Amino acid sequence: MAQTTAAVPEPHPHSQPHPHPHATRENILFGGVYGAVLACSMVAALTQYGHTDRGSRRYDALWLLVTAAASALAHGYAHYIAERAPHRRWDALRTLRDEWPLVAAALPTVLLLAGAGWGWWPANGVEYAAFVLNITLLFCLGLVTARWSARSWVAAMVIGAVDALLGVVVVVANALIK
């Protein structure tokens, strides 16, 4: 008895559930690292010109928030265009929404700068606190990622330290270039 297989028609691509490839743990970590490095680099670049009064710090906070949002939009748009697959009606907005970790990672620095602008702490020298904050964030992201990968605590601490060091190198390079 010969077995025959009938061709099963493929369902229409718009009728299939569409997974969110960017709403993953990797996307959260990517956005966190990208946002922390962006925030640190922006603070270094904005402080380079010596404007450290309260008004400048409020402006810096706003500028960092706008830059983080623009970077998230650009990254989400690049994902949307690069996939070149049939898209459903709201896929573009979903793809942009999935870039929230980048903006979220920049928010602590935005609040630090805004707080200096509102007089909660001195506006002069707040860039050092922002640098420490973001390098600590990079360390924590490296540590968490290593632990998620079932690494020992010692290995995770080393990986976190190396990630923080790489962040310092990237931030210093960005500050020198700008």
C-alpha positions as CSV (number, residue, x, y, z in Angstrom):
1,M,0.0,0.0,0.0
2,A,1.6,3.2,-1.2
3,Q,1.3,6.2,1.1
4,T,0.4,9.5,-0.6
5,T,0.8,12.8,1.0
6,A,-1.5,15.6,0.0
7,A,-0.2,19.1,0.0
8,V,-1.5,21.0,3.0
9,P,-2.1,24.6,2.1
10,E,-0.1,27.2,4.1
11,P,-2.3,29.4,6.2
12,H,-2.3,33.1,5.3
13,P,0.6,34.8,7.1
14,H,-1.7,37.4,8.6
15,S,-3.8,34.7,10.3
16,Q,-0.9,33.2,12.2
17,P,0.0,34.4,15.7
18,H,3.1,36.5,15.3
19,P,5.7,36.0,18.1
20,H,7.5,39.1,19.5
21,P,11.1,38.3,18.7
22,H,12.3,41.5,20.4
23,A,10.4,41.1,23.7
24,T,13.0,38.8,25.1
25,R,15.4,38.7,27.9
26,E,18.2,39.5,25.4
27,N,16.3,42.6,24.3
28,I,15.9,43.8,27.9
29,L,19.7,43.3,28.5
30,F,20.6,44.9,25.2
31,G,18.4,47.9,25.9
32,G,19.8,48.1,29.4
33,V,23.4,48.1,28.3
34,Y,22.7,50.4,25.4
35,G,20.8,52.9,27.6
36,A,23.5,52.9,30.3
37,V,26.3,53.5,27.9
38,L,24.2,56.2,26.0
39,A,23.4,58.0,29.3
40,C,27.0,57.9,30.5
41,S,28.3,59.1,27.1
42,M,25.7,61.9,26.9
43,V,26.5,63.2,30.3
44,A,30.2,63.2,29.5
45,A,29.7,65.0,26.2
46,L,27.3,67.6,27.7
47,T,29.5,68.3,30.7
48,Q,32.6,68.6,28.5
49,Y,31.7,72.2,27.7
50,G,31.7,73.2,31.4
51,H,28.0,74.1,31.8
52,T,27.2,72.8,35.3
53,D,24.6,75.3,36.6
54,R,21.1,74.1,37.6
55,G,19.5,75.3,34.3
56,S,22.1,73.4,32.3
57,R,21.4,70.2,34.2
58,R,17.7,70.5,33.6
59,Y,18.5,70.9,29.9
60,D,20.9,68.0,30.0
61,A,18.1,65.8,31.6
62,L,15.7,66.7,28.9
63,W,18.3,66.3,26.1
64,L,19.2,62.8,27.4
65,L,15.5,61.8,27.6
66,V,14.9,63.0,24.0
67,T,18.1,61.2,22.8
68,A,17.2,57.9,24.5
69,A,13.7,58.1,23.0
70,A,15.1,58.9,19.5
71,S,17.6,56.1,19.8
72,A,14.9,53.6,20.8
73,L,12.7,54.8,17.9
74,A,15.6,54.4,15.5
75,H,16.5,51.0,16.8
76,G,12.9,49.8,16.7
77,Y,12.4,51.2,13.2
78,A,15.6,49.4,12.0
79,H,14.3,46.1,13.4
80,Y,11.0,46.6,11.6
81,I,12.6,47.4,8.3
82,A,15.2,44.7,8.5
83,E,12.7,41.9,9.0
84,R,11.0,42.6,5.6
85,A,8.3,40.1,6.4
86,P,4.6,40.6,6.0
87,H,3.5,42.7,8.9
88,R,0.2,43.0,10.6
89,R,-1.4,46.4,11.2
90,W,0.2,47.3,14.5
91,D,3.5,45.5,14.2
92,A,5.4,48.7,13.7
93,L,4.1,50.2,16.9
94,R,4.8,46.9,18.8
95,T,8.3,46.8,17.5
96,L,8.9,50.4,18.7
97,R,7.3,49.6,22.0
98,D,9.7,46.7,22.5
99,E,12.6,49.2,22.7
100,W,11.4,50.4,26.2
101,P,14.5,48.9,28.0
102,L,16.8,51.4,26.3
103,V,14.8,54.4,27.6
104,A,14.2,52.8,31.0
105,A,18.0,52.3,31.5
106,A,18.6,56.0,30.8
107,L,15.8,57.2,33.2
108,P,17.9,57.0,36.5
109,T,20.5,59.4,34.9
110,V,17.7,61.6,33.7
111,L,16.4,61.8,37.2
112,L,19.9,62.4,38.6
113,L,20.4,65.3,36.2
114,A,16.9,66.7,36.8
115,G,17.4,66.5,40.5
116,A,20.6,68.5,40.2
117,G,18.7,71.0,38.1
118,W,15.9,71.2,40.7
119,G,18.4,71.8,43.5
120,W,18.1,68.5,45.2
121,W,21.9,68.1,45.2
122,P,24.7,70.2,43.7
123,A,24.7,70.6,40.0
124,N,28.4,70.8,39.8
125,G,30.0,67.3,39.8
126,V,26.8,65.3,39.3
127,E,28.4,63.8,36.2
128,Y,30.6,61.7,38.5
129,A,27.6,60.3,40.2
130,A,26.0,59.5,36.8
131,F,29.2,57.8,35.7
132,V,29.2,55.6,38.8
133,L,25.5,54.9,38.5
134,N,25.7,53.7,34.9
135,I,28.9,51.7,35.4
136,T,27.2,50.0,38.4
137,L,24.2,49.3,36.1
138,L,26.5,47.7,33.6
139,F,28.1,45.6,36.3
140,C,24.7,44.4,37.6
141,L,23.5,43.6,34.0
142,G,26.7,41.5,33.5
143,L,26.3,39.8,36.8
144,V,22.6,39.0,36.2
145,T,23.3,37.7,32.7
146,A,26.1,35.4,34.0
147,R,23.8,34.0,36.8
148,W,21.0,33.4,34.2
149,S,23.6,31.4,32.3
150,A,24.2,29.2,35.4
151,R,27.7,30.6,36.1
152,S,29.1,30.5,39.6
153,W,29.0,33.6,41.8
154,V,32.7,34.1,41.4
155,A,32.5,33.8,37.6
156,A,29.5,36.1,37.5
157,M,31.3,38.7,39.5
158,V,34.3,38.6,37.1
159,I,32.0,38.8,34.1
160,G,30.2,41.8,35.7
161,A,33.5,43.5,36.4
162,V,34.7,43.0,32.8
163,D,31.4,44.3,31.5
164,A,31.7,47.4,33.7
165,L,35.3,47.9,32.5
166,L,34.2,47.6,28.9
167,G,31.5,50.1,29.6
168,V,34.2,52.5,31.0
169,V,36.3,52.0,27.8
170,V,33.3,52.8,25.6
171,V,32.2,55.8,27.6
172,V,35.8,57.2,27.6
173,A,36.2,56.6,23.9
174,N,32.8,58.3,23.2
175,A,33.8,61.3,25.4
176,L,37.1,61.7,23.6
177,I,35.5,61.5,20.2
178,K,32.8,64.0,20.9
